[in-house]
Structure formats: C-alpha cells, structure tokens
C-alpha cells in the first residue's frame, strides 16, 4: 500500500471479497403451508337421469345458492362450480346410485 491511499490491487481485492464487516445471519423464512383448493360439487352428466329424458330437478330445488344449479332448455342441470358453496345438499337428494354429483377440488 502506498502513502496515497489504496493501491489498485487493494481496490480490486476489496471489490472481489466485498466488505470485511461481519455478515448478519437472517432467520429462515417462515414455512407457509399451501392452502388446498376449495371443494365444490361436480356434475357427472353421463349418470344423471335428466340427461336420459327423465325429468329431474332435485339438485336445483335444494341448492341454497341462487344460480349455482340451473336447468337449461332441455331439462338438463347445469352446475356453475364457481358459484357453488360446497355445502353438499345436492349430493344428498340426487336419486341416482351412485350420485351423479361428487365433491371435487376446484382446479
């Protein structure tokens, strides 16, 4: 080192190594459990009797959420899974065995 201050070599060494201050160790980030997707009703149309010319609107009648299960022009139930609240009332009244409605994650 010269009397003028830091030499080029000293500056380059400082730049490569960084400051000589002790590094502060940060605590690890908290572990966050991923939230599971919400569970909603899903219509299995090929087992629903309304799709085989048998009038049935049991799921539509019992659904507490307005517009979640609608009956289309052909008498078929149409389920909006984003409006469904996942209560499962429609599964209990479905006359087919096994039920034409299942509870599945909303993906």
Secondary structure, DSSP 8 states (H G I E B T S, - for coil): -BTTB--HHHHHHHHHH---S-----------------EEEEE-GGG-GGGGT----HHHHH-SSTTTEEE-TTS-EEE-TTT-----HHHHH--SSS-SEEEEE--
